[in-house]
Amino acid sequence: MLSCPGFPERRAVIKILLLIAIGFVVWGVLRAYQRSLSKPPSSRERDVEDMVKCAHCGVNLPRSEAIYSGGNFFCTPEHQRLGRK
């Protein structure tokens, strides 16, 4: 080893700086985890919609895309015109 008068102090300073760096990394990971917990749900979870069945052919489709007529849901204007099967 080198016999330098300030060598043990340098080693102590390096250990302290390393501990500070590790502390910042741990703090950053915990902060990111807390942010992920407070995030609003993804758009896929928010956009859940009721499904309805076409009264003519029986196909399932989202309520927003269905045609409501006479108490029944239809998938196309043609099936609406043909009516309930």
C-alpha positions in Angstrom: 0.0 0.0 0.0 1.0 3.5 -0.5 2.1 5.3 2.6 0.4 8.6 2.0 -0.3 10.8 5.0 -4.0 11.5 4.0 -4.9 8.0 2.7 -7.2 6.8 5.6 -9.2 10.1 5.5 -9.7 9.7 1.7 -11.1 6.2 2.2 -13.5 7.5 4.8 -14.6 10.4 2.5 -15.2 7.9 -0.3 -17.3 5.7 1.9 -19.4 8.7 3.0 -20.0 9.8 -0.6 -20.9 6.3 -1.6 -23.5 6.0 1.3 -24.9 9.4 0.2 -25.2 8.2 -3.4 -26.9 5.0 -2.3 -29.3 7.0 -0.1 -30.3 9.2 -3.1 -30.9 6.1 -5.3 -33.1 4.5 -2.6 -35.0 7.8 -2.1 -35.6 8.1 -5.8 -36.9 4.5 -6.1 -39.3 5.0 -3.2 -40.6 8.3 -4.6 -41.2 6.7 -8.0 -43.1 3.9 -6.3 -45.3 6.4 -4.4 -46.1 8.2 -7.6 -47.1 5.0 -9.3 -49.6 4.3 -6.5 -51.2 7.7 -6.8 -51.6 7.5 -10.6 -55.2 7.5 -12.0 -56.3 4.2 -13.5 -55.3 3.6 -17.1 -57.7 4.6 -19.9 -58.5 0.9 -20.5 -60.0 0.6 -17.0 -61.9 3.8 -17.2 -63.5 3.1 -20.6 -65.3 -0.1 -19.6 -68.7 -0.1 -21.2 -71.8 -2.3 -21.2 -72.3 -4.7 -24.0 -75.7 -5.3 -25.6 -76.9 -8.0 -28.0 -78.4 -7.3 -31.4 -82.1 -8.3 -31.3 -81.8 -9.6 -34.9 -78.5 -11.5 -35.2 -77.4 -11.8 -31.6 -74.0 -10.2 -32.0 -72.6 -8.4 -28.9 -71.5 -4.8 -29.3 -70.8 -1.8 -27.1 -73.9 0.1 -26.1 -72.5 3.3 -27.6 -72.2 1.7 -31.0 -75.7 0.0 -30.9 -78.9 1.4 -32.4 -81.7 1.5 -29.9 -85.2 1.2 -31.3 -88.5 0.0 -29.9 -86.9 -1.3 -26.7 -84.3 -3.4 -28.6 -80.7 -2.9 -29.6 -79.5 -3.5 -33.2 -76.0 -3.6 -34.7 -76.8 -2.0 -38.1 -79.6 0.1 -39.6 -80.5 -3.0 -41.8 -81.1 -5.2 -38.8 -83.1 -2.3 -37.2 -85.2 -2.3 -40.4 -85.6 -6.1 -40.4 -86.6 -6.1 -36.7 -86.4 -8.7 -34.0 -85.9 -12.2 -35.1 
